[in-house]
């Protein structure tokens, strides 16, 4: 089949082709404009996502710091409360113990103030160490100071108390003077280097 193309028809085709090219150019321009808008929106969305991720990380970090601070404060407050509770208990306990000891001391003093009652004072180089109700108690306890409980005690003689390593002195209550009078008790004899 032969198709004849006339000049008019050719001009019409050329006009149509130009129009089609112009329309194609306009469509390309529109596509580029839309592509640019989409790229900008994509970059904006990526930037918003990154910013949100940074803010989320900052919030997580801040939350972690707050949690650590809260845990530290909780530990510190718990320790302070325990120390305060322990101190309060100790103070109460000390008060109770002190009352009990004071009561026992008053009873012992009252008992010791009966005429003829005696107490024994253990001295180390003249310095008082302990007071005992009886000679047996004193002798039994001197073992803690290196003196055997059954060690014989010898007379102190003229030696000053400050020169005797250990000396046991007897004090007897004297109702007339309302006090205790010292009576002579012998000093211990050295046993194996300990006296």
Backbone torsions as a table, in degrees:
resi	resn	phi	psi	omega
1	UNK	NA	137.7	-177.0
2	UNK	-108.0	136.1	-178.5
3	UNK	-121.6	125.4	-178.4
4	UNK	-98.7	132.6	-179.3
5	UNK	-113.8	125.6	178.8
6	UNK	-98.0	167.5	-178.5
7	UNK	-63.5	-38.9	-179.0
8	UNK	-65.4	-45.8	-179.9
9	UNK	-63.4	-37.7	179.3
10	UNK	-66.0	-40.9	177.6
11	UNK	-64.7	-39.4	178.5
12	UNK	-62.9	-41.5	179.1
13	UNK	-66.8	-40.0	179.3
14	UNK	-65.6	-41.0	179.0
15	UNK	-63.9	-43.7	179.5
16	UNK	-63.2	-39.5	-179.9
17	UNK	-66.2	-42.4	178.3
18	UNK	-62.9	-44.3	179.5
19	UNK	-61.3	-42.2	179.5
20	UNK	-64.1	-39.5	178.6
21	UNK	-66.8	-40.6	178.5
22	UNK	-62.7	-44.9	178.5
23	UNK	-63.4	-40.0	178.2
24	UNK	-63.3	-40.2	177.4
25	UNK	-63.6	-42.9	178.6
26	UNK	-64.0	-41.4	179.0
27	UNK	-64.7	-41.3	178.0
28	UNK	-61.7	-43.5	178.5
29	UNK	-62.1	-44.4	178.9
30	UNK	-63.2	-42.1	178.9
31	UNK	-62.7	-43.9	-179.9
32	UNK	-63.7	-40.9	178.4
33	UNK	-62.6	-46.0	179.7
34	UNK	-65.5	-41.3	178.0
35	UNK	-61.0	-44.9	178.0
36	UNK	-60.7	-42.8	178.1
37	UNK	-62.5	-43.6	179.4
38	UNK	-64.5	-40.3	178.0
39	UNK	-62.9	-44.4	178.0
40	UNK	-60.7	-44.9	178.2
41	UNK	-62.4	-40.3	178.6
42	UNK	-62.7	-47.2	178.0
43	UNK	-62.0	-40.1	178.3
44	UNK	-64.1	-41.3	179.4
45	UNK	-65.8	-41.1	177.7
46	UNK	-63.1	-43.6	179.4
47	UNK	-62.8	-42.4	177.9
48	UNK	-63.2	-40.9	179.7
49	UNK	-63.7	-45.9	179.5
50	UNK	-63.0	-42.3	178.5
51	UNK	-62.5	-42.6	178.7
52	UNK	-64.2	-39.6	178.3
53	UNK	-65.0	-41.2	177.3
54	UNK	-63.6	-45.1	179.3
55	UNK	-62.9	-40.2	178.0
56	UNK	-63.5	-42.5	178.0
57	UNK	-63.2	-42.0	178.1
58	UNK	-63.0	-42.0	179.6
59	UNK	-65.4	-42.2	177.9
60	UNK	-61.7	-43.6	179.4
61	UNK	-62.3	-46.4	178.3
62	UNK	-61.6	-42.2	178.7
63	UNK	-63.0	-40.4	178.1
64	UNK	-63.8	-44.5	177.7
65	UNK	-61.6	-41.5	178.1
66	UNK	-64.8	-39.8	179.2
67	UNK	-64.8	-42.6	178.0
68	UNK	-63.3	-44.3	179.1
69	UNK	-62.3	-40.4	178.8
70	UNK	-64.7	-42.9	178.3
71	UNK	-63.7	-43.2	177.9
72	UNK	-61.4	-44.9	179.1
73	UNK	-63.5	-39.3	178.9
74	UNK	-63.9	-44.8	178.8
75	UNK	-62.1	-46.0	-179.1
76	UNK	-62.4	-45.8	179.7
77	UNK	-64.8	-38.8	177.7
78	UNK	-63.0	-45.8	178.7
79	UNK	-62.4	-43.4	178.9
80	UNK	-63.1	-40.9	178.9
81	UNK	-64.7	-41.7	178.8
82	UNK	-64.6	-42.0	178.2
83	UNK	-62.9	-42.3	179.4
84	UNK	-64.7	-41.3	179.2
85	UNK	-65.4	-42.8	178.8
86	UNK	-63.6	-43.6	179.3
87	UNK	-63.5	-42.0	178.9
88	UNK	-64.2	-42.8	178.9
89	UNK	-64.6	-43.6	-180.0
90	UNK	-62.7	-42.6	179.1
91	UNK	-63.0	-43.0	178.1
92	UNK	-64.8	-44.4	-179.6
93	UNK	-63.2	-46.2	179.0
94	UNK	-59.5	-40.5	179.1
95	UNK	-63.5	-44.4	178.8
96	UNK	-64.1	-44.6	179.7
97	UNK	-63.5	-43.5	-180.0
98	UNK	-62.3	-41.1	177.2
99	UNK	-62.2	-44.7	-179.6
100	UNK	-63.9	-43.2	178.9
101	UNK	-65.0	-41.2	178.8
102	UNK	-62.8	-41.8	178.3
103	UNK	-62.0	-45.1	179.0
104	UNK	-63.8	-41.5	178.9
105	UNK	-64.4	-40.2	176.9
106	UNK	-62.0	-42.5	179.0
107	UNK	-63.4	-43.6	179.5
108	UNK	-65.1	-41.7	179.2
109	UNK	-64.4	-42.9	178.1
110	UNK	-61.2	-42.8	179.3
111	UNK	-67.0	-40.5	-177.5
112	UNK	-69.9	-23.5	-177.7
113	UNK	-80.5	0.5	175.5
114	UNK	-71.4	136.1	-177.0
115	UNK	-52.4	135.3	177.4
116	UNK	88.2	-9.7	179.5
117	UNK	-73.9	146.7	-177.8
118	UNK	-129.0	155.8	171.4
119	UNK	-132.2	155.9	-179.1
120	UNK	-115.4	132.3	-179.7
121	UNK	-110.2	122.1	176.4
122	UNK	-93.8	126.5	-180.0
123	UNK	-120.6	143.6	177.6
124	UNK	-117.0	112.8	-174.2
125	UNK	49.4	43.5	175.7
126	UNK	86.6	-14.4	-179.2
127	UNK	-88.5	129.6	179.3
128	UNK	-63.1	136.4	179.4
129	UNK	-112.9	-53.9	-174.8
130	UNK	-146.1	155.6	173.6
131	UNK	-119.7	134.6	-177.4
132	UNK	-123.3	153.2	178.7
133	UNK	-75.8	-33.0	-177.4
134	UNK	-138.5	163.0	177.5
135	UNK	-63.9	-36.2	-179.7
136	UNK	-64.0	-42.7	177.0
137	UNK	-62.5	-43.1	-179.7
138	UNK	-62.1	-47.0	-179.0
139	UNK	-65.8	-37.7	179.2
140	UNK	-66.1	-37.9	-177.4
141	UNK	-80.4	-22.5	-178.3
142	UNK	-64.8	-16.9	176.6
143	UNK	-62.0	-29.6	178.1
144	UNK	-69.7	-15.2	179.6
145	UNK	-104.6	11.4	177.0
146	UNK	92.7	7.8	178.5
147	UNK	-107.5	123.1	178.7
148	UNK	-58.4	142.9	-176.9
149	UNK	-60.1	-30.0	-178.5
150	UNK	-98.1	16.0	179.7
151	UNK	-66.0	137.0	177.0
152	UNK	-74.9	140.2	177.9
153	UNK	-100.3	130.2	-179.1
154	UNK	-103.3	164.9	179.6
155	UNK	-65.6	143.6	-177.8
156	UNK	-75.4	-27.4	179.7
157	UNK	67.7	-146.0	-175.9
158	UNK	-87.0	-5.1	-176.4
159	UNK	-63.7	131.8	177.6
160	UNK	-64.4	150.9	-178.1
161	UNK	-59.7	-32.6	-177.5
162	UNK	-69.9	-14.9	179.7
163	UNK	-97.4	-12.8	179.4
164	UNK	-88.2	129.6	-179.6
165	UNK	-59.7	-51.0	177.8
166	UNK	-129.8	138.0	176.8
167	UNK	-143.1	135.9	178.3
168	UNK	-110.1	121.6	-177.8
169	UNK	-115.4	138.6	179.4
170	UNK	-97.6	131.1	175.8
171	UNK	-122.2	127.5	-179.2
172	UNK	-115.1	138.8	-178.2
173	UNK	-71.6	131.0	178.8
174	UNK	-115.2	107.0	-175.8
175	UNK	-62.1	-32.5	-177.9
176	UNK	-64.5	-39.2	-178.7
177	UNK	-96.1	-4.5	-177.9
178	UNK	54.8	40.4	179.9
179	UNK	-155.1	-178.1	-179.8
180	UNK	-103.6	135.7	177.4
181	UNK	-106.6	138.1	179.4
182	UNK	-78.2	135.0	175.1
183	UNK	-121.0	154.0	-175.2
184	UNK	-70.0	129.8	171.6
185	UNK	-129.9	135.4	-177.3
186	UNK	-64.8	151.4	175.7
187	UNK	-81.9	155.4	-179.3
188	UNK	-71.4	149.8	175.8
189	UNK	-83.9	138.8	-179.6
190	UNK	-61.7	133.4	176.9
191	UNK	-125.7	111.7	178.3
192	UNK	59.1	35.7	178.0
193	UNK	91.2	-12.9	177.8
194	UNK	-108.6	135.7	179.6
195	UNK	-125.4	NA	NA
